[in-house]
Amino acid sequence: MDLHRLLYLPNPTMRPSLSTPNFSAVENLIRTRLTQTGIASLALSIAQGDQILWETGFGWANRAAQKPADEHTVYSLASISKPITATGIMILVERGLIDLDHPINDYLGNAKLTAHVGNAADATVRRVANHSSGLPLHCHFFYEDEAAPRPHMDETIRRYGHLMMPPGETYQYANSGFGLLEYLIERISGQSYADFLRQEIFIPLNLPRTSVDLPPNLEPYSAVRYTANGQHIPWYTFDHPGASAVWASAHDLVRFGLFHLKTHLPDQKTILTDDTIEQMQQPTVRSSEQSGYGIGFRVTEDDGGILTTGHDGAMGGVRTRLILVPEHNLSVAVLTNGGGHNLPIEIAAALIDVLLPKHAENRAKQQPEPQDPPQWSAQENLLGSWSGSIHTYTDDLPLHLTFQPDGDIHIKLANQMTTLLNDPIFQNDTLTGRFNADIGSNDANKHPNHLRLNLKLRDNVLNGPTHAISTPHNRSGNALSYWTNLTRK
């Protein structure tokens, strides 16, 4: 008898459904997709109210050890860490220790956010939590087989805590913001991020298979992270644990979702009021035509016309989804230990389709028409030469762009050779394009990389981030952003 499974059967306060829906078609779909994609494993749990409708696992949590996955296997969640971190922040808000509408700099130490446009005081805790603070794209991974260690958060703020859009102007997904929220938890509570989440969230909500990173007691039950071609990815961390560092089983994650549906399971303590839970799921910035973002939660009216909330996760060896349907008190968790695919999104939708057939009909009708990508042509308001610099944490590098009447864009960084800006697009007053050059940052140059402009035209100035996008072999790469400002000559 497997004592592990006996000890971690669904909690008796969450009853298995007496009339379980027929999920056989979803089961067949999962087995087919795992075979087609080569993904090592998938675990899922679906619950409605206080009933577990179905939870199980498929494939290998660890291929080498031939350890099968089940609903209690512990998976890396990637960005589903964000609503969990946000829950920690809101505990401190309810205790009067953090004000969501105060500048986040009020809660930081000697290292503060720097505003290149707008005012740093407008980068409030709320705007950091809804990705509208002005922080740019950011991912920074540190692998155990590499020499570079993760720096202290103050050093990360010095290097990358640069606001490159006016706070409140636009939504820009930024892992670095949730790194800051993790740092706030530590500074305000006086505890480590891991200890605070364990004592204030995981234990009170009875989530024994949930943790920050992977402590020794959970390692035997964990899913190995694999590349798309099946290779084991070395252990890695990041300079934004609050965005990416939580691990959990599908069973625990679906119960976390039920808490945020205000289900009030008897074995879970009330760590937040219902009003606060509602506030977290109220979108305060639009992230797309159909979606908005609240405090750690994405809120979407999906293609089936149903309002959902939750979060996805994706990074090396990880693809995950937590989706909640408040109207139907439905929580769905789907976890995999392979990256570069959308299987959890597909399977979560298929599970909801079984319970809500109208959702399936509407979703089938509302498949978006394919759109032609924007085409570049010479923009009259950009023609001519532009000069300025890229600011990194070590230097300011001269940058020159020349927009030719024939549509070519010549670009020269420092004393390096002049090259072409590839795949240029000018849309919504924003210039994007990529080029090859050495930005001179040790962080960026840990791996081969290319540079990508994302510059907004503001009067007679082009400014915003230049992203150094790395492409390490079979691993998640970094996206490191550096302030860029150009004026017309």
Number of C-alpha atoms within 10 A of each C-alpha: 5 6 7 10 12 9 9 13 11 18 14 11 12 18 14 17 14 9 7 11 12 13 16 10 11 18 16 10 15 23 14 11 15 16 12 9 13 13 24 26 25 32 28 30 28 26 25 22 18 20 18 22 22 20 21 17 22 19 22 20 28 21 16 9 8 10 16 18 26 25 27 28 27 31 30 33 33 25 26 28 25 31 27 21 27 24 24 22 25 25 19 18 15 14 9 9 14 20 19 17 12 16 20 26 20 13 19 18 11 8 15 17 21 20 20 18 15 17 14 21 15 19 26 22 26 20 26 29 27 30 31 28 30 32 30 30 21 20 20 20 21 20 16 13 9 10 9 13 13 16 12 9 17 17 14 19 21 15 18 21 24 22 24 26 25 19 24 18 12 15 22 17 20 22 25 27 29 26 23 29 27 25 22 23 26 16 15 14 13 11 13 14 21 18 15 17 24 18 12 15 25 21 14 16 22 17 19 17 23 29 22 22 19 20 11 8 9 17 13 13 22 23 30 26 26 26 21 20 12 15 14 17 18 15 11 15 16 21 25 25 26 30 30 27 24 25 26 29 30 34 33 25 31 27 28 24 24 23 21 25 24 18 17 16 17 12 13 19 15 15 16 19 13 16 9 16 17 14 14 24 22 17 20 18 19 19 20 10 8 12 17 21 27 24 28 28 25 24 25 22 14 17 18 20 14 18 17 21 27 24 23 23 21 22 22 23 28 24 29 32 29 28 26 27 18 16 10 15 17 24 30 30 32 30 34 34 30 31 23 15 16 14 23 23 18 16 23 23 19 21 23 20 18 17 16 14 13 15 19 19 13 15 18 12 10 12 10 9 6 6 6 6 7 10 10 13 13 15 12 10 9 19 17 14 17 20 18 21 19 22 18 19 16 10 12 17 16 17 19 19 24 20 20 16 14 9 13 16 20 17 23 20 21 16 9 11 10 15 15 17 22 16 12 21 17 20 12 8 12 16 19 18 18 19 20 19 18 16 24 14 15 11 17 23 15 15 15 14 22 19 22 23 22 21 24 21 18 11 7 13 16 22 26 27 25 27 25 28 22 22 15 13 10 16 20 21 22 24 22 23 30 25 22 25 22 22 18 16 11
